[in-house]
């Protein structure tokens, strides 16, 4: 795997910061009621989408989860229209019908977030099947948490993907919590990688470090593109906040939350890049200011967009 | 036109559509090497190969959702579920994903998936291999639900379903698979519109609205009743969702009496929806209460199946009862 250039490293950092700041802003506007329904943030887990999506083209596919904002941002979703969607506005990518839990931009292969745990895994396999069917070199990435590995959808898809050598990469973000339950309640194994043996599938586990993820994802994606079949990747990360925004996490306790928050994949990467003199403190400040402006612009755009007309609630159900 | 069997008509529809459009493929358990559990894809594996006739592990959820993903990328999957009872394992795929994906994602792509499955009794296969669950799917916004009664209809409706950009639940009936009758030749390329009913027998005294196997039972009842001077009109819905209100309402406006007959259990079946719509919209056309025919509210019987599934006698009895009734 080729080492990423200096410009690439800065881009990784900027994208991670963009994900963090988008979600921090979402928490803010959610608390004021501008965003409805449920909001699930991935703060603390920004390294995974950035390390993986760095290898993907706009023509490649990802399926994401209810905690999927980071993946959409890393895949390159345009922030204004994404924010409009989260605000339920007509200018959103899904005409205001999807909100946070079903965000999609098919034009760049974001197949759609899924409100059903594990639901997107076989859907991504359908994209991989299509690439194989059409003999293209496209790949699909199914993203999910370790909680989803208890679902039949996970096992059924790994089984089929291994049999047919589909060009798919299964990316599990193991953050230790399946909604409100810790790992030991829902998994008899320490690591999701143990699950791959049943499907004779190569698998690697890695820490929540963008460069480690970049390297392993690169190998798996290259392999899939060449027609050599699927890989299961596990990223051991930590969920900083609750299952949803507003979850008081009484089941978890302050100590465990503090431990999770002490591990910051963005701050670690920032310190590494400063130490290696890839950028300076001033550069960091500049990046933060730029991202702040982008996020602010997206929110302003979303705010001024109109809601869909009530008639659009039922119109166009069938084509 | 040529004589064929219902099951061959299904195969021909798939074969012709696969020849016409390279995006069409078939996926399911035993559809390839084995030619399908009921033989619906016999010969297609040899003709189109394992890339387009896709054998799967026993994993209804996995391969049905995979079809959804493939459809969102522009392919046109035909999913075969071996018995309708097994579709319960794929309810997330159909109800949460396939039915909603186009609409929920703001029309970013279409969802041309056909999910084929045989329903009903006939094999004494008992509670988990005999159910008729069409009403479940008709209740989910975004799905179309088709039920064909004859070789001609099944071929033309399956071709229409494959060409439709909406997801279609395509329900066959096991007792119909061996049924013989005329069907269109490939060159004729007959495609029937979805959402349109067919008056299978004209009559003036009572309207029987029905579908699938019960079309034949209703026609048999109509023949018997004709010898008693009762003239029954049999309306074959062919599509349950969306159903053809115009044809049904026109028929009732002529006969003023309605029986709805299906093989599914009577309670909450499609007969309930049709009865309710008639009551809401054209109640004053009715001269007597509506009668419904369906299976008893119990799991399908193994040893007593012939008494469990509704028959021509049940339809005839309901017709007579509605003729005796008045308001």
Interface residues (C-beta under 8 A of the other chain):
Chain A: X61 X63 X92 X93 X94 X95 X96 X97 X98 X102 X104 X105 X106 X107 X111 X112 X114 X115 X116 X119 X121 X122 X123 X124 X125 X126 X127 X128 X129 X130 X131 X133 X140 X152 X153 X156 X157 X159 X160 X163 X316 X317 X318 X319
Chain B: X25 X51 X52 X56 X57 X59 X61 X62 X63 X64 X65 X66 X67 X68 X69 X70 X71 X72 X73 X74 X75 X89 X92 X93 X96 X97 X101 X102 X103 X104 X105 X106 X107 X108 X109 X110 X141 X142 X144 X165 X166 X242
